[in-house]
Amino acid sequence: MSPESIIAVLSRLNELLQARHEEYNVKVKKFRQQQLILLLLSFSVAIVLFVLYSPSLFQMGYILIGFNLLFFIGFKPRSYYSKKNLEQIRLRIADLQSRLKQFLSGEMVSFDGQKCSLGEGWTFDKWGMHTDAKRIDYAEFLYDKHVKGLYLEALRNKK
């Protein structure tokens, strides 16, 4: 693979990460709607129980908090693709792209703690580059289980 194609794959990876983040936002919005519906239902159940059995306010509060807390703990969408994680990954991808562009322009750059330049005869593959004696990975964050699948998908769908 050429460095130009790796740069294109990394930009496609950014698009895939954005799509996952948008899916996560849709899930969060749906969860909030369901949480509001459950709050209204539990409040109405607490009012009915208060009217029928006249329990204490402590028991009504227990019903409201119990239903809603269990729902929140059990059904809250959890994802690696939150805004905070997405921004960190994007910064890493942008840094990797800029280092690859510097490498293409003939400058000395550092990957995985090792310095290299274009004139040294490096051969590229999808995870890094190598010569006869050395192997350098582009970035360790690409091996993360949440990013690796998207990176491989970006490689398959490269344009």
N, C-alpha and C positions, 0 to 999 in steps of 0.2 A: 504494500500500500504506500502511496505517496503521502507526504505531509499535507499536501493540499486537500486530499480526500479525507484525512483525519480531521482537518479544520472544518470541512463541510459536515462530517459526522458529528462533531462537537456542537455545531450550530443546530443540527437536527435534534441532538440530545436536549438542548435548551428548549426547543419547541415541545418535545415529549414531556419534559419536566413541567412545563407550563400547563399542558393538557392535564396531567395528573393533579396539579394543584387546583385547577378549575373543577375537576371531578370531586376533589376533597371539599371544596367550597360548597358544591351542590349538596353533598352529604350532610355538611354542617347545617345548611339552611333547612333541609328536610328534618333533621334532628331537632332543631329549635322549634319548628312548627309542631312536631309530635310532642315535644316537651310542654309546649303551651296548651295543647289539647289535653294532655294528661293532668296538668295543673288544674284546668277547669273541671275536668271530671272528678278528680280527687277532692276539689273544693266542694263540688255539688254533693258528693257522697258524704263528706264531713258534715255539711249542712243538714242533709236528710237524717243522718245518724243523730245529730244534735237535736233535731225536732222530735224524732221518734223516741229516743232513749235518754235524752238530756244528759249526755256525758259531760265531763269537765272539759275546759278549754285545753288542758294538757293532753287529753286523749284526742281531741280534734287536731291539735298541732302534730301529734305523733302520726296520725293518719296522713296528713298533708306532707310532712317531711319524709315519712317512710316511703310512700309511693314514689315521690319525685326523686329522692336520693337514690333509691334502688334503680330507677329508670336511668338516671344520669350515669351511675356507675356501670350499668350493664350495657347500655346502648350508645354511649357517646362515641362518635367516630374518632378513631385514632389513626393517624397516618404519619408517615415519614415526610410527606410532601407538604408540610405546613409552610407558612410564609418564611419563618426563620430559617428552617433547613434549606428551603429552596434558594434563598438569597446566598447562603454560604456555598452551596453547590455551584450556583451561577458565577460567583466570584472566582471559585477555583477553575471553572471551565474557561472563563475569560482570561485568567492568568495563563492557563495552559495554551490557549489559542495564541496569545501574544508571544509566548516563548517559542511556539512552533513557527510563527511568522518571523521572529528574530532569527531563528535557525535557518529558515529559507533565505533570508537576506545575507547570510554568511557570518553572522555574529556568533560569538562564543556564548552558549547558554548552558544552564544547569538543569538537568532532569535527574530526579532521584539522588541528588547530592553529587552527581558526576557531571563534569563539564565536557561539552562536546561542541563540534562545529561541523558545518556541511562538508568541508574538504577532507574529513577523516574517513569517509567511506562507510557510513552507517546505512544499514538496511532496515526498512520500516516494516512492522506488522501492526495488527490492530491493538496490541497492548503496550508496545514499546518499540525499541530499536536495538539492533545488535551489530557487533562486528565479530570477527573471529574469536576474540578473547573476552569481550565484555557484553553485558546485557543491561539495558537501561529501560525501566518502565516509565511511561509518560507521567502517570499520577496514580497514587495508591487509592484515591477516592473512587476511581472507576471500578475497583474490585468490591466495593460495598454492595451488599445484596440488593439494596433498593435501586442503586444506580446501574449495576452490572446488566440487569435485564433490559433496561431502557437503552443502554449503550449498545448491546447486541442487536436490539430492535432497530436502532438508528443505523447500525452497520448494514443490516439487511435491506433497509429502505433508503439507502443513500441515493442521492440524485446526482 
